[in-house]
Amino acid sequence: MMFKNIKWQIRIVFIAWIIFLYFMVKPPFGFLILNTILGYIPIELSLELTNKHVKKSWIFWPILILWLIFYPNAPYLLTDLFHLSLLSPYTNEGLLRLSSNMWLSYSYLIISALGCSLIGLYGLFKIVHEIKNKLHIKNKLFGITLIIIFNILASIGIYIGRFLRFHTIYLLLSPKLLINPLINMWTPHMIVFVIILTIIQTFVYWIINLIIKDAKNNF
Protein backbone atom coordinates (compact mmCIF):
# COMPACT_ATOMS: atom_id res chain seq x y z
CA MET A 1 0.00 0.00 0.00
CA MET A 2 2.85 2.37 0.81
CA PHE A 3 4.53 1.96 -2.57
CA LYS A 4 1.16 2.37 -4.32
CA ASN A 5 0.82 5.72 -2.61
CA ILE A 6 4.29 6.68 -3.76
CA LYS A 7 3.42 5.70 -7.33
CA TRP A 8 0.38 7.94 -7.38
CA GLN A 9 2.27 10.77 -5.70
CA ILE A 10 4.82 10.61 -8.51
CA ARG A 11 2.13 10.47 -11.19
CA ILE A 12 0.04 13.32 -9.80
CA VAL A 13 3.02 15.59 -9.18
CA PHE A 14 4.49 15.03 -12.65
CA ILE A 15 1.17 15.52 -14.44
CA ALA A 16 0.51 18.69 -12.44
CA TRP A 17 4.06 19.91 -13.14
CA ILE A 18 3.78 19.32 -16.90
CA ILE A 19 0.45 21.20 -16.98
CA PHE A 20 2.03 24.01 -14.95
CA LEU A 21 4.95 24.22 -17.39
CA TYR A 22 2.55 24.35 -20.34
CA PHE A 23 0.95 27.52 -19.00
CA MET A 24 3.95 29.14 -17.34
CA VAL A 25 7.06 28.46 -19.43
CA LYS A 26 7.96 31.17 -21.90
CA PRO A 27 10.45 31.25 -24.80
CA PRO A 28 13.27 30.31 -25.09
CA PHE A 29 12.44 27.50 -22.63
CA GLY A 30 9.47 25.97 -24.45
CA PHE A 31 11.58 22.84 -25.08
CA LEU A 32 11.29 22.04 -21.37
CA ILE A 33 7.67 20.88 -21.71
CA LEU A 34 8.47 18.19 -24.30
CA ASN A 35 11.68 17.15 -22.54
CA THR A 36 9.86 16.77 -19.21
CA ILE A 37 7.16 14.64 -20.86
CA LEU A 38 9.82 12.45 -22.49
CA GLY A 39 11.68 12.26 -19.17
CA TYR A 40 8.52 11.10 -17.42
CA ILE A 41 7.80 8.23 -19.84
CA PRO A 42 10.55 5.93 -18.45
CA ILE A 43 9.46 6.87 -14.92
CA GLU A 44 5.92 5.70 -15.67
CA LEU A 45 7.28 2.52 -17.27
CA SER A 46 9.40 1.85 -14.17
CA LEU A 47 6.27 2.22 -12.02
CA GLU A 48 4.54 -0.37 -14.19
CA LEU A 49 7.51 -2.73 -13.97
CA THR A 50 7.15 -2.80 -10.19
CA ASN A 51 3.43 -3.56 -10.42
CA LYS A 52 2.82 -6.92 -8.71
CA HIS A 53 0.88 -8.25 -11.71
CA VAL A 54 3.40 -7.10 -14.32
CA LYS A 55 6.52 -8.33 -12.54
CA LYS A 56 5.06 -11.84 -12.29
CA SER A 57 4.11 -11.94 -15.97
CA TRP A 58 6.05 -12.45 -19.21
CA ILE A 59 5.05 -8.90 -20.20
CA PHE A 60 7.71 -7.67 -17.75
CA TRP A 61 10.43 -8.24 -20.37
CA PRO A 62 8.83 -6.33 -23.31
CA ILE A 63 8.10 -3.40 -20.97
CA LEU A 64 11.68 -3.58 -19.71
CA ILE A 65 12.98 -3.22 -23.29
CA LEU A 66 10.63 -0.28 -23.88
CA TRP A 67 11.82 1.28 -20.61
CA LEU A 68 15.45 0.86 -21.69
CA ILE A 69 14.74 2.64 -25.00
CA PHE A 70 13.14 5.62 -23.25
CA TYR A 71 15.26 5.68 -20.08
CA PRO A 72 17.98 8.08 -21.39
CA ASN A 73 15.29 10.78 -21.58
CA ALA A 74 15.24 11.01 -17.77
CA PRO A 75 18.92 11.88 -17.10
CA TYR A 76 18.98 13.77 -20.44
CA LEU A 77 17.41 16.74 -18.66
CA LEU A 78 20.63 17.21 -16.70
CA THR A 79 22.20 18.48 -19.94
CA ASP A 80 19.37 21.02 -20.29
CA LEU A 81 20.98 22.91 -17.42
CA PHE A 82 23.40 24.40 -19.97
CA HIS A 83 20.43 26.41 -21.24
CA LEU A 84 20.69 28.44 -18.04
CA SER A 85 23.22 30.53 -19.97
CA LEU A 86 20.25 31.87 -22.01
CA LEU A 87 19.18 33.75 -18.89
CA SER A 88 22.26 36.02 -19.04
CA PRO A 89 22.56 35.61 -15.27
CA TYR A 90 25.44 38.02 -14.62
CA THR A 91 25.51 41.79 -14.47
CA ASN A 92 28.29 43.85 -16.05
CA GLU A 93 29.97 43.77 -12.63
CA GLY A 94 30.07 39.95 -12.67
CA LEU A 95 27.36 39.54 -10.01
CA LEU A 96 24.24 37.37 -10.27
CA ARG A 97 21.16 39.33 -11.30
CA LEU A 98 18.24 39.40 -8.87
CA SER A 99 15.50 39.05 -11.48
CA SER A 100 12.24 37.30 -10.60
CA ASN A 101 11.73 36.06 -14.17
CA MET A 102 15.27 34.73 -14.32
CA TRP A 103 14.96 32.82 -11.06
CA LEU A 104 11.56 31.44 -12.04
CA SER A 105 13.05 30.07 -15.28
CA TYR A 106 15.95 28.72 -13.24
CA SER A 107 13.51 26.91 -10.93
CA TYR A 108 11.65 25.36 -13.90
CA LEU A 109 14.88 23.91 -15.29
CA ILE A 110 16.15 22.68 -11.93
CA ILE A 111 12.87 21.02 -10.89
CA SER A 112 12.47 19.22 -14.21
CA ALA A 113 16.12 18.14 -14.34
CA LEU A 114 16.30 16.93 -10.73
CA GLY A 115 12.81 15.42 -10.75
CA CYS A 116 13.30 13.35 -13.90
CA SER A 117 16.90 12.30 -13.19
CA LEU A 118 16.49 11.45 -9.49
CA ILE A 119 13.16 9.63 -9.81
CA GLY A 120 14.42 8.01 -12.98
CA LEU A 121 17.41 6.64 -11.06
CA TYR A 122 15.10 5.55 -8.25
CA GLY A 123 13.13 3.62 -10.89
CA LEU A 124 16.42 2.09 -12.06
CA PHE A 125 17.07 0.96 -8.48
CA LYS A 126 13.67 -0.77 -8.33
CA ILE A 127 14.04 -2.35 -11.79
CA VAL A 128 17.45 -3.86 -11.06
CA HIS A 129 15.99 -5.31 -7.86
CA GLU A 130 13.13 -6.88 -9.86
CA ILE A 131 15.49 -8.28 -12.51
CA LYS A 132 17.60 -9.94 -9.81
CA ASN A 133 14.46 -11.44 -8.27
CA LYS A 134 13.16 -12.76 -11.60
CA LEU A 135 16.53 -14.33 -12.41
CA HIS A 136 16.92 -15.58 -8.83
CA ILE A 137 20.32 -13.88 -8.53
CA LYS A 138 21.35 -12.47 -5.14
CA ASN A 139 24.91 -11.51 -6.11
CA LYS A 140 25.56 -7.82 -5.38
CA LEU A 141 28.22 -7.65 -8.10
CA PHE A 142 25.58 -8.63 -10.67
CA GLY A 143 23.39 -5.73 -9.55
CA ILE A 144 26.27 -3.25 -9.66
CA THR A 145 27.24 -4.47 -13.13
CA LEU A 146 23.66 -4.01 -14.35
CA ILE A 147 23.57 -0.46 -12.96
CA ILE A 148 26.79 0.47 -14.74
CA ILE A 149 25.63 -1.11 -18.02
CA PHE A 150 22.30 0.74 -17.87
CA ASN A 151 24.10 4.00 -17.06
CA ILE A 152 26.50 3.53 -19.98
CA LEU A 153 23.59 2.85 -22.34
CA ALA A 154 21.77 5.90 -20.97
CA SER A 155 24.86 8.06 -21.52
CA ILE A 156 25.10 6.87 -25.12
CA GLY A 157 21.41 7.68 -25.52
CA ILE A 158 21.96 11.16 -24.09
CA TYR A 159 24.78 11.73 -26.58
CA ILE A 160 22.55 10.63 -29.46
CA GLY A 161 19.78 12.97 -28.34
CA ARG A 162 21.98 15.95 -27.50
CA PHE A 163 24.51 15.88 -30.33
CA LEU A 164 22.93 13.83 -33.12
CA ARG A 165 19.54 15.40 -32.31
CA PHE A 166 17.63 12.13 -32.65
CA HIS A 167 14.59 11.63 -30.45
CA THR A 168 13.88 8.25 -28.88
CA ILE A 169 10.82 7.84 -31.07
CA TYR A 170 13.12 7.62 -34.14
CA LEU A 171 14.26 4.20 -32.90
CA LEU A 172 10.70 2.96 -33.22
CA LEU A 173 9.59 4.80 -36.38
CA SER A 174 12.71 5.21 -38.56
CA PRO A 175 15.57 3.04 -37.27
CA LYS A 176 17.26 3.01 -40.71
CA LEU A 177 17.94 6.74 -40.43
CA LEU A 178 20.10 6.06 -37.40
CA ILE A 179 22.42 3.42 -38.83
CA ASN A 180 25.14 5.61 -40.40
CA PRO A 181 25.15 8.30 -37.67
CA LEU A 182 25.40 5.61 -34.99
CA ILE A 183 28.30 3.92 -36.77
CA ASN A 184 30.20 7.19 -37.24
CA MET A 185 29.60 8.72 -33.81
CA TRP A 186 32.34 6.77 -31.99
CA THR A 187 35.00 9.44 -31.53
CA PRO A 188 37.33 10.15 -28.59
CA HIS A 189 35.19 13.15 -27.59
CA MET A 190 32.04 11.02 -27.65
CA ILE A 191 33.66 8.32 -25.50
CA VAL A 192 34.86 10.91 -22.95
CA PHE A 193 31.34 12.36 -22.83
CA VAL A 194 29.85 8.91 -22.20
CA ILE A 195 32.38 8.20 -19.44
CA ILE A 196 31.66 11.52 -17.70
CA LEU A 197 27.87 11.11 -17.87
CA THR A 198 28.16 7.51 -16.67
CA ILE A 199 30.21 8.63 -13.66
CA ILE A 200 27.67 11.36 -12.84
CA GLN A 201 24.71 8.96 -13.03
CA THR A 202 26.49 6.26 -11.04
CA PHE A 203 27.47 8.78 -8.35
CA VAL A 204 23.88 10.03 -8.02
CA TYR A 205 22.64 6.42 -7.94
CA TRP A 206 25.10 5.68 -5.12
CA ILE A 207 23.66 8.60 -3.12
CA ILE A 208 20.09 7.36 -3.70
CA ASN A 209 21.14 3.86 -2.68
CA LEU A 210 22.65 5.20 0.57
CA ILE A 211 19.50 7.14 1.39
CA ILE A 212 17.27 4.10 0.75
CA LYS A 213 19.46 1.81 2.88
CA ASP A 214 19.63 4.36 5.71
CA ALA A 215 15.85 4.80 5.62
CA LYS A 216 15.34 1.02 5.84
CA ASN A 217 17.67 0.81 8.84
CA ASN A 218 16.03 3.65 10.74
CA PHE A 219 12.32 3.17 10.11
VOBA-1610 file (N, C-alpha, C; in pm, whole numbers, padded with zeros to 5 digits, always signed):
BEGIN
Met+00083-00122+00000Met+00000+00000+00000Met+00086+00126+00000Met+00197+00121+00073Met+00285+00237+00081Met+00343+00272-00055Phe+00391+00166-00127Phe+00453+00196-00257Phe+00348+00242-00358Lys+00223+00190-00345Lys+00116+00237-00432Lys+00093+00386-00413Asn+00097+00429-00289Asn+00082+00572-00261Asn+00194+00652-00325Ile+00315+00600-00316Ile+00429+00668-00376Ile+00412+00676-00527Lys+00364+00569-00588Lys+00342+00570-00733Lys+00247+00682-00773Trp+00136+00692-00702Trp+00038+00794-00738Trp+00085+00935-00703Gln+00165+00946-00600Gln+00227+01077-00570Gln+00313+01122-00687Ile+00394+01029-00738Ile+00482+01061-00851Ile+00399+01099-00973Arg+00297+01020-01002Arg+00213+01047-01119Arg+00144+01182-01110Ile+00081+01207-00997Ile+00004+01332-00980Ile+00096+01453-00987Val+00209+01446-00920Val+00302+01559-00918Val+00356+01587-01058Phe+00394+01482-01131Phe+00449+01503-01265Phe+00343+01557-01362Ile+00223+01502-01357Ile+00117+01552-01444Ile+00086+01698-01414Ala+00077+01730-01285Ala+00051+01869-01244Ala+00166+01960-01289Trp+00289+01910-01277Trp+00406+01991-01314Trp+00410+02017-01464Ile+00378+01915-01544Ile+00378+01932-01690Ile+00270+02032-01731Ile+00151+02023-01669Ile+00045+02120-01698Ile+00089+02261-01658Phe+00152+02271-01542Phe+00203+02401-01495Phe+00303+02459-01595Leu+00396+02375-01643Leu+00495+02422-01739Leu+00428+02470-01868Tyr+00324+02399-01910Tyr+00255+02435-02034Tyr+00203+02579-02028Phe+00153+02618-01914Phe+00095+02752-01900Phe+00196+02858-01858Met+00305+02816-01794Met+00395+02914-01734Met+00526+02936-01810Val+00575+02833-01877Val+00706+02846-01943Val+00696+02936-02066Lys+00793+03024-02078Lys+00796+03117-02190Lys+00924+03094-02272Pro+00924+03136-02400Pro+01045+03125-02480Pro+01162+03194-02410Pro+01284+03139-02420Pro+01327+03031-02509Pro+01325+02894-02442Phe+01241+02874-02339Phe+01244+02750-02263Phe+01125+02659-02292Gly+01060+02681-02407Gly+00947+02597-02445Gly+00984+02450-02460Phe+01111+02422-02493Phe+01158+02284-02508Phe+01140+02203-02380Leu+01133+02272-02265Leu+01129+02204-02137Leu+01002+02121-02120Ile+00893+02163-02182Ile+00767+02088-02171Ile+00782+01950-02235Leu+00829+01947-02361Leu+00847+01819-02430Leu+00951+01733-02359Asn+01062+01792-02319Asn+01168+01715-02254Asn+01122+01655-02121Thr+01038+01728-02048Thr+00986+01677-01921Thr+00890+01561-01946Ile+00807+01574-02050Ile+00716+01464-02086Ile+00796+01340-02123Leu+00898+01358-02208Leu+00982+01245-02249Leu+01057+01186-02130Gly+01099+01274-02037Gly+01168+01226-01917Gly+01077+01150-01823Tyr+00946+01180-01829Tyr+00852+01110-01742Tyr+00814+00972-01795Ile+00820+00952-01926Ile+00780+00823-01984Ile+00854+00705-01921Pro+00988+00707-01909Pro+01055+00593-01845Pro+01021+00580-01696Ile+00987+00692-01633Ile+00946+00687-01492Ile+00815+00610-01480Glu+00720+00641-01568Glu+00592+00570-01567Glu+00613+00422-01599Leu+00700+00392-01694Leu+00728+00252-01727Leu+00791+00178-01609Ser+00877+00248-01535Ser+00940+00185-01417Ser+00836+00159-01309Leu+00735+00246-01298Leu+00627+00222-01202Leu+00547+00098-01241Glu+00527+00080-01371Glu+00454-00037-01419Glu+00535-00165-01397Leu+00665-00156-01413Leu+00751-00273-01397Leu+00754-00324-01254Thr+00719-00238-01159Thr+00715-00280-01019Thr+00573-00316-00974Asn+00480-00312-01069Asn+00343-00356-01042Asn+00344-00506-01015Lys+00275-00551-00912Lys+00282-00692-00871Lys+00232-00787-00979His+00139-00740-01064His+00088-00825-01171His+00186-00831-01288Val+00246-00717-01319Val+00340-00710-01432Val+00467-00788-01403Lys+00523-00770-01283Lys+00652-00833-01254Lys+00644-00985-01243Lys+00523-01039-01232Lys+00506-01184-01229Lys+00469-01240-01365Ser+00456-01152-01464Ser+00411-01194-01597Ser+00525-01184-01699Trp+00508-01251-01812Trp+00605-01245-01921Trp+00614-01104-01979Ile+00507-01025-01963Ile+00505-00890-02020Ile+00610-00799-01955Phe+00665-00843-01842Phe+00771-00767-01775Phe+00886-00738-01871Trp+00925-00838-01951Trp+01043-00824-02037Trp+01020-00728-02154Pro+00907-00735-02226Pro+00883-00633-02331Pro+00877-00491-02275Ile+00815-00474-02158Ile+00810-00340-02097Ile+00949-00296-02056Leu+01030-00390-02009Leu+01168-00358-01971Leu+01246-00305-02092Ile+01229-00368-02208Ile+01298-00322-02329Ile+01250-00182-02367Leu+01119-00161-02358Leu+01063-00028-02388Leu+01117+00075-02290Trp+01125+00038-02162Trp+01182+00128-02061Trp+01326+00163-02096Leu+01404+00063-02137Leu+01545+00086-02169Leu+01561+00182-02286Ile+01470+00174-02384Ile+01474+00264-02500Ile+01448+00408-02457Phe+01353+00426-02365Phe+01314+00562-02325Phe+01394+00615-02205Tyr+01461+00526-02133Tyr+01526+00568-02008Tyr+01623+00685-02022Pro+01705+00693-02129Pro+01798+00808-02139Pro+01731+00944-02132Asn+01600+00950-02163Asn+01529+01078-02158Asn+01522+01137-02017Ala+01532+01051-01915Ala+01524+01101-01777Ala+01652+01177-01737Pro+01771+01113-01743Pro+01892+01188-01710Pro+01930+01291-01817Tyr+01871+01281-01936Tyr+01898+01377-02044Tyr+01874+01521-01997Leu+01775+01539-01910Leu+01741+01674-01866Leu+01854+01741-01788Leu+01948+01662-01737Leu+02063+01721-01670Leu+02143+01808-01767Thr+02146+01768-01895Thr+02220+01848-01994Thr+02144+01975-02032Asp+02015+01980-02003Asp+01937+02102-02029Asp+01982+02217-01940Leu+02054+02186-01833Leu+02098+02291-01742Leu+02193+02390-01812Phe+02255+02347-01922Phe+02340+02440-01997Phe+02258+02555-02056His+02129+02534-02071His+02043+02641-02124His+02025+02754-02023Leu+02074+02734-01901Leu+02069+02844-01804Leu+02148+02965-01853Ser+02243+02941-01943Ser+02322+03053-01997Ser+02233+03149-02077Leu+02117+03102-02126Leu+02025+03187-02201Leu+01965+03296-02113Leu+01975+03278-01982Leu+01918+03375-01889Leu+02006+03497-01869Ser+02128+03493-01926Ser+02226+03602-01904Ser+02230+03638-01757Pro+02272+03545-01671Pro+02256+03561-01527Pro+02345+03665-01460Tyr+02449+03712-01529Tyr+02544+03802-01462Tyr+02529+03946-01509Thr+02548+04036-01415Thr+02551+04179-01447Thr+02687+04215-01507Asn+02700+04338-01551Asn+02829+04385-01605Asn+02940+04381-01501Glu+02899+04382-01372Glu+02997+04377-01263Glu+03034+04233-01226Gly+02975+04136-01294Gly+03007+03995-01267Gly+02927+03935-01153Leu+02820+04005-01109Leu+02736+03954-01001Leu+02609+03892-01058Leu+02551+03798-00984Leu+02424+03737-01027Leu+02313+03840-01022Arg+02231+03842-01127Arg+02116+03933-01130Arg+02006+03883-01038Leu+01937+03974-00973Leu+01824+03940-00887Leu+01696+03972-00963Ser+01667+03886-01063Ser+01550+03905-01148Ser+01450+03794-01120Ser+01327+03830-01091Ser+01224+03730-01060Ser+01201+03635-01177Asn+01194+03690-01299Asn+01173+03606-01417Asn+01288+03510-01439Met+01410+03558-01415Met+01527+03473-01432Met+01526+03357-01334Trp+01495+03386-01208Trp+01496+03282-01106Trp+01378+03186-01121Leu+01267+03234-01175Leu+01156+03144-01204Leu+01195+03044-01314Ser+01258+03095-01421Ser+01305+03007-01528Ser+01409+02910-01475Tyr+01494+02958-01388Tyr+01595+02872-01324Tyr+01526+02759-01248Ser+01420+02792-01173Ser+01351+02691-01093Ser+01283+02587-01183Tyr+01229+02630-01298Tyr+01165+02536-01390Tyr+01267+02432-01439Leu+01384+02481-01479Leu+01488+02391-01529Leu+01538+02296-01422Ile+01561+02350-01303Ile+01615+02268-01193Ile+01514+02161-01151Ile+01388+02198-01134Ile+01287+02102-01089Ile+01269+01990-01191Ser+01262+02025-01319Ser+01247+01922-01421Ser+01370+01831-01427Ala+01488+01892-01424Ala+01612+01814-01434Ala+01630+01721-01314Leu+01613+01775-01193Leu+01630+01693-01073Leu+01517+01591-01059Gly+01394+01634-01088Gly+01281+01542-01075Gly+01295+01422-01166Cys+01321+01446-01294Cys+01330+01335-01390Cys+01452+01247-01363Ser+01568+01310-01337Ser+01690+01230-01319Ser+01688+01152-01189Leu+01647+01214-01079Leu+01649+01145-00949Leu+01543+01035-00943Ile+01420+01066-00985Ile+01316+00963-00981Ile+01342+00857-01087Gly+01403+00898-01198Gly+01442+00801-01298Gly+01543+00702-01243Leu+01640+00751-01168Leu+01741+00664-01106Leu+01680+00579-00994Tyr+01581+00634-00925Tyr+01510+00555-00825Tyr+01437+00439-00894Gly+01377+00468-01011Gly+01313+00362-01089Gly+01414+00257-01132Leu+01534+00302-01169Leu+01642+00209-01206Leu+01675+00117-01089Phe+01681+00174-00970Phe+01707+00096-00848Phe+01603-00015-00832Lys+01475+00020-00849Lys+01367-00077-00833Lys+01372-00183-00944Ile+01402-00142-01066Ile+01404-00235-01179Ile+01516-00337-01164Val+01634-00292-01126Val+01745-00386-01106Val+01710-00487-00997His+01644-00441-00893His+01599-00531-00786His+01503-00636-00841Glu+01409-00593-00928Glu+01313-00688-00986Glu+01381-00785-01081Ile+01477-00739-01159Ile+01549-00828-01251Ile+01622-00935-01173Lys+01688-00896-01065Lys+01760-00994-00981Lys+01663-01097-00923Asn+01546-01051-00882Asn+01446-01144-00827Asn+01395-01242-00933Lys+01369-01190-01054Lys+01316-01276-01160Lys+01419-01380-01204Leu+01546-01341-01200Leu+01653-01433-01241Leu+01706-01515-01124His+01652-01487-01005His+01692-01558-00883His+01843-01542-00857Ile+01891-01418-00875Ile+02032-01388-00853Ile+02043-01292-00735Lys+02118-01330-00634Lys+02135-01247-00514Lys+02269-01174-00513Asn+02355-01206-00607Asn+02491-01151-00611Asn+02489-00999-00626Lys+02553-00928-00534Lys+02556-00782-00538Lys+02634-00731-00659Leu+02741-00805-00696Leu+02822-00765-00810Leu+02740-00764-00939Phe+02646-00858-00950Phe+02558-00863-01067Phe+02473-00736-01074Gly+02419-00694-00960Gly+02339-00573-00955Gly+02419-00449-00991Ile+02540-00439-00937Ile+02627-00325-00966Ile+02662-00320-01114Thr+02692-00439-01170Thr+02724-00447-01313Thr+02608-00401-01399Leu+02486-00444-01362Leu+02366-00401-01435Leu+02349-00249-01431Ile+02369-00192-01313Ile+02357-00046-01296Ile+02453+00025-01390Ile+02578-00017-01390Ile+02679+00047-01474Ile+02645+00032-01622Ile+02601-00089-01662Ile+02563-00111-01802Ile+02447-00020-01842Phe+02345-00012-01757Phe+02230+00074-01787Phe+02272+00221-01794Asn+02363+00262-01706Asn+02410+00400-01706Asn+02493+00431-01830Ile+02573+00334-01875Ile+02650+00353-01998Ile+02556+00368-02117Leu+02457+00278-02125Leu+02359+00285-02234Leu+02282+00417-02231Ala+02247+00462-02110Ala+02177+00590-02097Ala+02265+00706-02144Ser+02393+00701-02110Ser+02486+00806-02152Ser+02501+00810-02303Ile+02506+00692-02366Ile+02510+00687-02512Ile+02382+00746-02570Gly+02268+00712-02508Gly+02141+00768-02552Gly+02136+00919-02538Ile+02191+00970-02429Ile+02196+01116-02409Ile+02280+01182-02518Tyr+02393+01120-02551Tyr+02478+01173-02658Tyr+02402+01178-02790Ile+02331+01069-02821Ile+02255+01063-02946Ile+02149+01173-02951Gly+02082+01194-02839Gly+01978+01297-02834Gly+02035+01438-02836Arg+02143+01460-02763Arg+02198+01595-02750Arg+02280+01638-02871Phe+02359+01548-02926Phe+02451+01588-03033Phe+02409+01542-03172Leu+02344+01426-03183Leu+02293+01383-03312Leu+02151+01433-03335Arg+02088+01481-03227Arg+01954+01540-03231Arg+01848+01440-03276Phe+01864+01315-03237Phe+01763+01213-03265Phe+01680+01190-03141His+01548+01195-03156His+01459+01163-03045His+01444+01012-03033Thr+01407+00968-02914Thr+01388+00825-02888Thr+01289+00763-02985Ile+01187+00838-03022Ile+01082+00784-03107Ile+01135+00741-03244Tyr+01253+00800-03286Tyr+01312+00762-03414Tyr+01351+00614-03416Leu+01389+00561-03299Leu+01426+00420-03290Leu+01310+00329-03326Leu+01189+00376-03297Leu+01070+00296-03322Leu+01012+00320-03461Leu+01023+00445-03512Leu+00959+00480-03638Leu+01052+00471-03759Ser+01177+00517-03742Ser+01271+00521-03856Ser+01411+00475-03815Pro+01425+00351-03773Pro+01557+00304-03727Pro+01665+00309-03834Lys+01626+00299-03964Lys+01726+00301-04071Lys+01799+00434-04079Leu+01731+00542-04040Leu+01794+00674-04043Leu+01909+00686-03944Leu+01910+00597-03846Leu+02010+00606-03740Leu+02137+00526-03769Ile+02131+00437-03866Ile+02242+00342-03883Ile+02376+00412-03906Asn+02386+00495-04009Asn+02514+00561-04040Asn+02560+00656-03930Pro+02471+00743-03877Pro+02515+00830-03767Pro+02564+00752-03645Leu+02498+00640-03614Leu+02540+00561-03499Leu+02675+00493-03522Ile+02700+00454-03645Ile+02830+00392-03677Ile+02942+00494-03669Asn+02915+00616-03714Asn+03020+00719-03724Asn+03038+00803-03598Met+02956+00783-03497Met+02960+00872-03381Met+03072+00839-03282Trp+03137+00724-03298Trp+03234+00677-03199Trp+03367+00748-03214Thr+03378+00864-03152Thr+03500+00944-03153Thr+03554+00955-03010Pro+03679+00997-02996Pro+03733+01015-02859Pro+03650+01110-02774His+03601+01219-02835His+03519+01315-02759His+03389+01251-02713Met+03329+01169-02800Met+03204+01102-02765Met+03228+01005-02650Ile+03336+00931-02655Ile+03366+00832-02550Ile+03391+00902-02416Val+03461+01015-02418Val+03486+01091-02295Val+03353+01140-02238Phe+03266+01190-02326Phe+03134+01236-02283Phe+03057+01123-02215Val+03056+01005-02276Val+02985+00891-02220Val+03041+00852-02085Ile+03174+00854-02071Ile+03238+00820-01944Ile+03197+00919-01835Ile+03201+01049-01868Ile+03166+01152-01770Ile+03021+01139-01726Leu+02929+01123-01822Leu+02787+01111-01787Leu+02758+00982-01710Thr+02832+00877-01741Thr+02816+00751-01667Thr+02861+00768-01522Ile+02971+00837-01502Ile+03021+00863-01366Ile+02920+00946-01287Ile+02865+01050-01351Ile+02767+01136-01284Ile+02644+01055-01242Gln+02590+00976-01334Gln+02471+00896-01303Gln+02499+00793-01193Thr+02615+00728-01203Thr+02649+00626-01104Thr+02668+00689-00966Phe+02727+00808-00962Phe+02747+00878-00835Phe+02612+00914-00772Val+02520+00966-00854Val+02388+01003-00802Val+02313+00877-00757Tyr+02327+00768-00833Tyr+02264+00642-00794Tyr+02318+00595-00659Trp+02448+00608-00639Trp+02510+00568-00512Trp+02450+00646-00396Ile+02428+00777-00415Ile+02366+00860-00312Ile+02224+00812-00282Ile+02146+00786-00388Ile+02009+00736-00370Ile+02010+00603-00295Asn+02102+00517-00332Asn+02114+00386-00268Asn+02145+00401-00119Leu+02233+00495-00084Leu+02265+00520+00057Leu+02142+00568+00133Ile+02069+00658+00074Ile+01950+00714+00139Ile+01847+00603+00164Ile+01824+00518+00061Ile+01727+00410+00075Ile+01769+00312+00185Lys+01897+00275+00186Lys+01946+00181+00288Lys+01936+00241+00428Asp+01970+00370+00440Asp+01963+00436+00571Asp+01819+00444+00618Ala+01727+00472+00525Ala+01585+00480+00562Ala+01534+00345+00611Lys+01577+00237+00544Lys+01534+00102+00584Lys+01586+00066+00722Asn+01706+00113+00755Asn+01767+00081+00884Asn+01711+00160+01000Asn+01648+00275+00968Asn+01603+00365+01074Asn+01452+00372+01091Phe+01379+00307+01000Phe+01232+00317+01011Phe+01171+00177+01011
//
